Amino acid sequence: MTSHSLSERLPNVRGQIATVSLRPLALADAPAIAAAVDSSREALRRWMPWYRDDYDVHAAENWIDHALTTGAAGTAVHFAILDSNDRVIGVTSFEDIRDTPSRAMLGYWLATPRSGRGIGRVAIAHALAWAREESTIQIAWALVAEANVPSRRVLEANGLRAVGARGIDERGDTQLIYELDLRAPA
């Protein structure tokens, strides 16, 4: 994976210009990931199956270690989402990368205080641009709860379309499957 940073300037809620960028996830991000989780517990509890109430820096270190291992194996790519001050405010990943057919699951989350400002839309646009330019992934797909309208909007704004449902998850939500062919002509 190349280590270039993708960034875009966009207006924030105060009308100032903010920058959203991605860079490869690093073990040193654990304290920031734990802090972002801490500021987002209610939302994460509702939407993310990986969330647990005792999530802390040690849990973040363990997850990042696993993420780096899957990255080294070529089955995942994980990016830290950064704000204009280079603070980690979320994560986006391509996981379960398969060669035949070339597919990967797109996942993402933002710290709750940073949501609703267009940051997720831009971060996913950067991740998809990386996948088009730097990977062999052809199909990016995502699972999102039907009731999670903001996350569905992020996917739809980036060209992903609902193609079906996977059933009901452990929280009682219908899981919608979204897909995007990254190699299709524009």
PyRosetta script that sets phi, psi and omega in degrees:
from pyrosetta import init, pose_from_sequence

init()
pose = pose_from_sequence("MTSHSLSERLPNVRGQIATVSLRPLALADAPAIAAAVDSSREALRRWMPWYRDDYDVHAAENWIDHALTTGAAGTAVHFAILDSNDRVIGVTSFEDIRDTPSRAMLGYWLATPRSGRGIGRVAIAHALAWAREESTIQIAWALVAEANVPSRRVLEANGLRAVGARGIDERGDTQLIYELDLRAPA")
pose.set_psi(1, 132.9)
pose.set_omega(1, 174.5)
pose.set_phi(2, -72.1)
pose.set_psi(2, 154.5)
pose.set_omega(2, -175.4)
pose.set_phi(3, -101.6)
pose.set_psi(3, 14.4)
pose.set_omega(3, 179.6)
pose.set_phi(4, -64.8)
pose.set_psi(4, 151.7)
pose.set_omega(4, 179.1)
pose.set_phi(5, -98.3)
pose.set_psi(5, 136.9)
pose.set_omega(5, 174.2)
pose.set_phi(6, -101.2)
pose.set_psi(6, 135.1)
pose.set_omega(6, 178.8)
pose.set_phi(7, -147.7)
pose.set_psi(7, 157.2)
pose.set_omega(7, 176.6)
pose.set_phi(8, -148.6)
pose.set_psi(8, 141.5)
pose.set_omega(8, 176.7)
pose.set_phi(9, -93.6)
pose.set_psi(9, 137.5)
pose.set_omega(9, 176.9)
pose.set_phi(10, -147.4)
pose.set_psi(10, 152.3)
pose.set_omega(10, 179.4)
pose.set_phi(11, -68.4)
pose.set_psi(11, 138.8)
pose.set_omega(11, 173.7)
pose.set_phi(12, -95.8)
pose.set_psi(12, -173.2)
pose.set_omega(12, -173.6)
pose.set_phi(13, -65.7)
pose.set_psi(13, -19.6)
pose.set_omega(13, 178.9)
pose.set_phi(14, -93.7)
pose.set_psi(14, 3.3)
pose.set_omega(14, -179.0)
pose.set_phi(15, 85.5)
pose.set_psi(15, -2.2)
pose.set_omega(15, 176.5)
pose.set_phi(16, -79.3)
pose.set_psi(16, 169.3)
pose.set_omega(16, 178.9)
pose.set_phi(17, -96.9)
pose.set_psi(17, 129.0)
pose.set_omega(17, 176.5)
pose.set_phi(18, -115.7)
pose.set_psi(18, 155.4)
pose.set_omega(18, 177.8)
pose.set_phi(19, -115.7)
pose.set_psi(19, 135.4)
pose.set_omega(19, 174.7)
pose.set_phi(20, -115.1)
pose.set_psi(20, 129.2)
pose.set_omega(20, 178.3)
pose.set_phi(21, -140.9)
pose.set_psi(21, 163.9)
pose.set_omega(21, 176.7)
pose.set_phi(22, -121.9)
pose.set_psi(22, 148.7)
pose.set_omega(22, 169.8)
pose.set_phi(23, -149.9)
pose.set_psi(23, 160.1)
pose.set_omega(23, 179.6)
pose.set_phi(24, -57.2)
pose.set_psi(24, 139.6)
pose.set_omega(24, 177.7)
pose.set_phi(25, -64.3)
pose.set_psi(25, 144.1)
pose.set_omega(25, 179.6)
pose.set_phi(26, -134.5)
pose.set_psi(26, 153.7)
pose.set_omega(26, 179.4)
pose.set_phi(27, -57.6)
pose.set_psi(27, -31.5)
pose.set_omega(27, 178.7)
pose.set_phi(28, -64.6)
pose.set_psi(28, -11.9)
pose.set_omega(28, 178.8)
pose.set_phi(29, -79.2)
pose.set_psi(29, -7.4)
pose.set_omega(29, -174.5)
pose.set_phi(30, -53.8)
pose.set_psi(30, -49.0)
pose.set_omega(30, 179.9)
pose.set_phi(31, -60.8)
pose.set_psi(31, -38.4)
pose.set_omega(31, 179.8)
pose.set_phi(32, -69.7)
pose.set_psi(32, -38.1)
pose.set_omega(32, 177.2)
pose.set_phi(33, -63.9)
pose.set_psi(33, -45.7)
pose.set_omega(33, 179.3)
pose.set_phi(34, -60.9)
pose.set_psi(34, -40.5)
pose.set_omega(34, 178.5)
pose.set_phi(35, -66.2)
pose.set_psi(35, -40.0)
pose.set_omega(35, 178.0)
pose.set_phi(36, -64.6)
pose.set_psi(36, -40.3)
pose.set_omega(36, 176.1)
pose.set_phi(37, -62.4)
pose.set_psi(37, -44.4)
pose.set_omega(37, -178.4)
pose.set_phi(38, -59.8)
pose.set_psi(38, -36.2)
pose.set_omega(38, -179.3)
pose.set_phi(39, -80.7)
pose.set_psi(39, -1.3)
pose.set_omega(39, -172.3)
pose.set_phi(40, -130.1)
pose.set_psi(40, 17.2)
pose.set_omega(40, -171.0)
pose.set_phi(41, -55.0)
pose.set_psi(41, -44.9)
pose.set_omega(41, -177.4)
pose.set_phi(42, -62.1)
pose.set_psi(42, -48.0)
pose.set_omega(42, -179.8)
pose.set_phi(43, -66.5)
pose.set_psi(43, -43.0)
pose.set_omega(43, -179.8)
pose.set_phi(44, -64.0)
pose.set_psi(44, -40.6)
pose.set_omega(44, 177.9)
pose.set_phi(45, -57.7)
pose.set_psi(45, -38.6)
pose.set_omega(45, -178.3)
pose.set_phi(46, -74.3)
pose.set_psi(46, -42.0)
pose.set_omega(46, -168.2)
pose.set_phi(47, -108.6)
pose.set_psi(47, -23.8)
pose.set_omega(47, -171.0)
pose.set_phi(48, -110.2)
pose.set_psi(48, 116.9)
pose.set_omega(48, -178.1)
pose.set_phi(49, -64.5)
pose.set_psi(49, -22.7)
pose.set_omega(49, -179.0)
pose.set_phi(50, -77.8)
pose.set_psi(50, -15.7)
pose.set_omega(50, -175.5)
pose.set_phi(51, -66.3)
pose.set_psi(51, 143.5)
pose.set_omega(51, 170.5)
pose.set_phi(52, -144.2)
pose.set_psi(52, 150.8)
pose.set_omega(52, -173.8)
pose.set_phi(53, -64.0)
pose.set_psi(53, -24.0)
pose.set_omega(53, -179.3)
pose.set_phi(54, -95.1)
pose.set_psi(54, 17.9)
pose.set_omega(54, 179.2)
pose.set_phi(55, -61.4)
pose.set_psi(55, 127.5)
pose.set_omega(55, -177.8)
pose.set_phi(56, -145.6)
pose.set_psi(56, -169.3)
pose.set_omega(56, -178.7)
pose.set_phi(57, -59.5)
pose.set_psi(57, -40.8)
pose.set_omega(57, 179.7)
pose.set_phi(58, -62.5)
pose.set_psi(58, -42.9)
pose.set_omega(58, 177.4)
pose.set_phi(59, -62.9)
pose.set_psi(59, -40.7)
pose.set_omega(59, 178.0)
pose.set_phi(60, -63.7)
pose.set_psi(60, -42.7)
pose.set_omega(60, 177.4)
pose.set_phi(61, -60.5)
pose.set_psi(61, -44.5)
pose.set_omega(61, 179.2)
pose.set_phi(62, -61.8)
pose.set_psi(62, -43.8)
pose.set_omega(62, 179.2)
pose.set_phi(63, -64.6)
pose.set_psi(63, -44.8)
pose.set_omega(63, -179.8)
pose.set_phi(64, -63.7)
pose.set_psi(64, -39.8)
pose.set_omega(64, 177.0)
pose.set_phi(65, -58.8)
pose.set_psi(65, -44.9)
pose.set_omega(65, 176.6)
pose.set_phi(66, -62.9)
pose.set_psi(66, -43.0)
pose.set_omega(66, 179.7)
pose.set_phi(67, -60.9)
pose.set_psi(67, -42.4)
pose.set_omega(67, 179.3)
pose.set_phi(68, -67.1)
pose.set_psi(68, -35.2)
pose.set_omega(68, 177.1)
pose.set_phi(69, -65.5)
pose.set_psi(69, -45.1)
pose.set_omega(69, 178.8)
pose.set_phi(70, -67.6)
pose.set_psi(70, -32.2)
pose.set_omega(70, 175.4)
pose.set_phi(71, -64.9)
pose.set_psi(71, -44.7)
pose.set_omega(71, 178.6)
pose.set_phi(72, -63.7)
pose.set_psi(72, -31.1)
pose.set_omega(72, 178.6)
pose.set_phi(73, -79.4)
pose.set_psi(73, -9.0)
pose.set_omega(73, 179.5)
pose.set_phi(74, 81.2)
pose.set_psi(74, 13.5)
pose.set_omega(74, -178.5)
pose.set_phi(75, -102.8)
pose.set_psi(75, 0.1)
pose.set_omega(75, 179.3)
pose.set_phi(76, -160.4)
pose.set_psi(76, 158.2)
pose.set_omega(76, 172.6)
pose.set_phi(77, -138.4)
pose.set_psi(77, 128.5)
pose.set_omega(77, -176.1)
pose.set_phi(78, -123.1)
pose.set_psi(78, 134.1)
pose.set_omega(78, 179.0)
pose.set_phi(79, -122.4)
pose.set_psi(79, 141.6)
pose.set_omega(79, 167.4)
pose.set_phi(80, -82.5)
pose.set_psi(80, 136.3)
pose.set_omega(80, 172.8)
pose.set_phi(81, -93.0)
pose.set_psi(81, 125.5)
pose.set_omega(81, -174.6)
pose.set_phi(82, -114.6)
pose.set_psi(82, 145.8)
pose.set_omega(82, 173.5)
pose.set_phi(83, -88.1)
pose.set_psi(83, -173.7)
pose.set_omega(83, -175.9)
pose.set_phi(84, -66.6)
pose.set_psi(84, -14.5)
pose.set_omega(84, 176.7)
pose.set_phi(85, -102.3)
pose.set_psi(85, 16.9)
pose.set_omega(85, -178.7)
pose.set_phi(86, 60.5)
pose.set_psi(86, 27.5)
pose.set_omega(86, 174.3)
pose.set_phi(87, -89.0)
pose.set_psi(87, 138.9)
pose.set_omega(87, 177.8)
pose.set_phi(88, -72.1)
pose.set_psi(88, 124.4)
pose.set_omega(88, -179.2)
pose.set_phi(89, -124.1)
pose.set_psi(89, 3.9)
pose.set_omega(89, 178.8)
pose.set_phi(90, 171.6)
pose.set_psi(90, -173.9)
pose.set_omega(90, -177.7)
pose.set_phi(91, -141.9)
pose.set_psi(91, 144.6)
pose.set_omega(91, 167.9)
pose.set_phi(92, -134.1)
pose.set_psi(92, 146.2)
pose.set_omega(92, -174.2)
pose.set_phi(93, -145.4)
pose.set_psi(93, 154.3)
pose.set_omega(93, 163.1)
pose.set_phi(94, -111.0)
pose.set_psi(94, 118.7)
pose.set_omega(94, -176.8)
pose.set_phi(95, -122.2)
pose.set_psi(95, 166.3)
pose.set_omega(95, 177.7)
pose.set_phi(96, 54.7)
pose.set_psi(96, 44.1)
pose.set_omega(96, 179.8)
pose.set_phi(97, -68.3)
pose.set_psi(97, 126.8)
pose.set_omega(97, -178.9)
pose.set_phi(98, -118.1)
pose.set_psi(98, 142.5)
pose.set_omega(98, 178.6)
pose.set_phi(99, -78.1)
pose.set_psi(99, -41.5)
pose.set_omega(99, -174.9)
pose.set_phi(100, -130.4)
pose.set_psi(100, 111.3)
pose.set_omega(100, -14.2)
pose.set_phi(101, -71.8)
pose.set_psi(101, 162.2)
pose.set_omega(101, -176.7)
pose.set_phi(102, -74.9)
pose.set_psi(102, 95.9)
pose.set_omega(102, -176.0)
pose.set_phi(103, -131.5)
pose.set_psi(103, 153.5)
pose.set_omega(103, 173.9)
pose.set_phi(104, -152.2)
pose.set_psi(104, 143.9)
pose.set_omega(104, 176.9)
pose.set_phi(105, -84.2)
pose.set_psi(105, 127.7)
pose.set_omega(105, 176.8)
pose.set_phi(106, -92.3)
pose.set_psi(106, 124.2)
pose.set_omega(106, 175.8)
pose.set_phi(107, -127.6)
pose.set_psi(107, 155.8)
pose.set_omega(107, 179.7)
pose.set_phi(108, -165.0)
pose.set_psi(108, 156.7)
pose.set_omega(108, 168.3)
pose.set_phi(109, -159.9)
pose.set_psi(109, 150.3)
pose.set_omega(109, 177.6)
pose.set_phi(110, -120.8)
pose.set_psi(110, 149.7)
pose.set_omega(110, 171.8)
pose.set_phi(111, -58.1)
pose.set_psi(111, 134.2)
pose.set_omega(111, -175.5)
pose.set_phi(112, -51.0)
pose.set_psi(112, -42.8)
pose.set_omega(112, -179.7)
pose.set_phi(113, -62.2)
pose.set_psi(113, -15.8)
pose.set_omega(113, -179.2)
pose.set_phi(114, -101.3)
pose.set_psi(114, -2.0)
pose.set_omega(114, -176.6)
pose.set_phi(115, -80.4)
pose.set_psi(115, 161.5)
pose.set_omega(115, 177.6)
pose.set_phi(116, 78.4)
pose.set_psi(116, 16.3)
pose.set_omega(116, -177.8)
pose.set_phi(117, -120.3)
pose.set_psi(117, 7.0)
pose.set_omega(117, -177.7)
pose.set_phi(118, 89.0)
pose.set_psi(118, -2.2)
pose.set_omega(118, -177.7)
pose.set_phi(119, -65.9)
pose.set_psi(119, -42.9)
pose.set_omega(119, 178.8)
pose.set_phi(120, -60.8)
pose.set_psi(120, -43.4)
pose.set_omega(120, 178.6)
pose.set_phi(121, -57.5)
pose.set_psi(121, -46.2)
pose.set_omega(121, -178.0)
pose.set_phi(122, -69.9)
pose.set_psi(122, -42.2)
pose.set_omega(122, 179.7)
pose.set_phi(123, -60.5)
pose.set_psi(123, -42.6)
pose.set_omega(123, 179.1)
pose.set_phi(124, -68.3)
pose.set_psi(124, -37.3)
pose.set_omega(124, 175.7)
pose.set_phi(125, -59.2)
pose.set_psi(125, -42.5)
pose.set_omega(125, 177.8)
pose.set_phi(126, -63.7)
pose.set_psi(126, -44.1)
pose.set_omega(126, -179.6)
pose.set_phi(127, -62.6)
pose.set_psi(127, -42.8)
pose.set_omega(127, 178.9)
pose.set_phi(128, -66.4)
pose.set_psi(128, -37.4)
pose.set_omega(128, 176.0)
pose.set_phi(129, -62.0)
pose.set_psi(129, -43.7)
pose.set_omega(129, 176.4)
pose.set_phi(130, -58.4)
pose.set_psi(130, -47.4)
pose.set_omega(130, -177.8)
pose.set_phi(131, -60.4)
pose.set_psi(131, -39.8)
pose.set_omega(131, 179.0)
pose.set_phi(132, -66.8)
pose.set_psi(132, -40.5)
pose.set_omega(132, -172.1)
pose.set_phi(133, -89.2)
pose.set_psi(133, -31.7)
pose.set_omega(133, -168.2)
pose.set_phi(134, -119.2)
pose.set_psi(134, 0.4)
pose.set_omega(134, -177.0)
pose.set_phi(135, -132.9)
pose.set_psi(135, 175.5)
pose.set_omega(135, 174.9)
pose.set_phi(136, -103.3)
pose.set_psi(136, 8.6)
pose.set_omega(136, 179.7)
pose.set_phi(137, -61.9)
pose.set_psi(137, 128.4)
pose.set_omega(137, 176.9)
pose.set_phi(138, -99.2)
pose.set_psi(138, -44.5)
pose.set_omega(138, -177.6)
pose.set_phi(139, -114.3)
pose.set_psi(139, 120.7)
pose.set_omega(139, 170.6)
pose.set_phi(140, -98.6)
pose.set_psi(140, 132.6)
pose.set_omega(140, 179.4)
pose.set_phi(141, -132.8)
pose.set_psi(141, 156.9)
pose.set_omega(141, -178.6)
pose.set_phi(142, -144.7)
pose.set_psi(142, 150.5)
pose.set_omega(142, 171.6)
pose.set_phi(143, -108.5)
pose.set_psi(143, 133.8)
pose.set_omega(143, 177.9)
pose.set_phi(144, -146.1)
pose.set_psi(144, 141.4)
pose.set_omega(144, 177.6)
pose.set_phi(145, -65.0)
pose.set_psi(145, 136.5)
pose.set_omega(145, 179.2)
pose.set_phi(146, -54.5)
pose.set_psi(146, -35.8)
pose.set_omega(146, -178.5)
pose.set_phi(147, -76.9)
pose.set_psi(147, -11.6)
pose.set_omega(147, -178.1)
pose.set_phi(148, -88.1)
pose.set_psi(148, 71.9)
pose.set_omega(148, -174.9)
pose.set_phi(149, -59.8)
pose.set_psi(149, -42.6)
pose.set_omega(149, 179.3)
pose.set_phi(150, -59.3)
pose.set_psi(150, -41.9)
pose.set_omega(150, 178.8)
pose.set_phi(151, -68.6)
pose.set_psi(151, -35.7)
pose.set_omega(151, 176.5)
pose.set_phi(152, -63.1)
pose.set_psi(152, -40.3)
pose.set_omega(152, 179.1)
pose.set_phi(153, -63.2)
pose.set_psi(153, -39.0)
pose.set_omega(153, 177.5)
pose.set_phi(154, -59.7)
pose.set_psi(154, -46.8)
pose.set_omega(154, 180.0)
pose.set_phi(155, -63.7)
pose.set_psi(155, -47.7)
pose.set_omega(155, -177.8)
pose.set_phi(156, -63.3)
pose.set_psi(156, -37.8)
pose.set_omega(156, 178.4)
pose.set_phi(157, -64.0)
pose.set_psi(157, -21.7)
pose.set_omega(157, 179.8)
pose.set_phi(158, -102.1)
pose.set_psi(158, 14.0)
pose.set_omega(158, 173.1)
pose.set_phi(159, 90.5)
pose.set_psi(159, -1.9)
pose.set_omega(159, 176.0)
pose.set_phi(160, -75.4)
pose.set_psi(160, 144.8)
pose.set_omega(160, -178.8)
pose.set_phi(161, -127.2)
pose.set_psi(161, 143.3)
pose.set_omega(161, 176.9)
pose.set_phi(162, -66.0)
pose.set_psi(162, 129.3)
pose.set_omega(162, -178.7)
pose.set_phi(163, -120.8)
pose.set_psi(163, -3.3)
pose.set_omega(163, -179.7)
pose.set_phi(164, 165.8)
pose.set_psi(164, -169.2)
pose.set_omega(164, 179.5)
pose.set_phi(165, -134.2)
pose.set_psi(165, 150.2)
pose.set_omega(165, -179.5)
pose.set_phi(166, -101.0)
pose.set_psi(166, -8.1)
pose.set_omega(166, -179.4)
pose.set_phi(167, 116.6)
pose.set_psi(167, -162.3)
pose.set_omega(167, -176.9)
pose.set_phi(168, -98.3)
pose.set_psi(168, 131.6)
pose.set_omega(168, 179.2)
pose.set_phi(169, -87.5)
pose.set_psi(169, -177.8)
pose.set_omega(169, -176.6)
pose.set_phi(170, -65.8)
pose.set_psi(170, -15.1)
pose.set_omega(170, 178.0)
pose.set_phi(171, -94.9)
pose.set_psi(171, -0.8)
pose.set_omega(171, 179.8)
pose.set_phi(172, 88.6)
pose.set_psi(172, 11.1)
pose.set_omega(172, -179.0)
pose.set_phi(173, -96.7)
pose.set_psi(173, 141.0)
pose.set_omega(173, 170.6)
pose.set_phi(174, -70.7)
pose.set_psi(174, 127.9)
pose.set_omega(174, 179.7)
pose.set_phi(175, -94.4)
pose.set_psi(175, 115.0)
pose.set_omega(175, 177.9)
pose.set_phi(176, -89.5)
pose.set_psi(176, 143.8)
pose.set_omega(176, 177.1)
pose.set_phi(177, -103.2)
pose.set_psi(177, 125.1)
pose.set_omega(177, 175.9)
pose.set_phi(178, -112.1)
pose.set_psi(178, 147.6)
pose.set_omega(178, 178.4)
pose.set_phi(179, -141.4)
pose.set_psi(179, 155.9)
pose.set_omega(179, 173.4)
pose.set_phi(180, -146.5)
pose.set_psi(180, 128.2)
pose.set_omega(180, 173.9)
pose.set_phi(181, -84.5)
pose.set_psi(181, 109.2)
pose.set_omega(181, -176.3)
pose.set_phi(182, -72.8)
pose.set_psi(182, -16.5)
pose.set_omega(182, -176.9)
pose.set_phi(183, -103.9)
pose.set_psi(183, 1.0)
pose.set_omega(183, 179.2)
pose.set_phi(184, -69.2)
pose.set_psi(184, 145.6)
pose.set_omega(184, 176.8)
pose.set_phi(185, -60.6)
pose.set_psi(185, 144.1)
pose.set_omega(185, -179.4)
pose.set_phi(186, -70.5)
pose.dump_pdb("model.pdb")
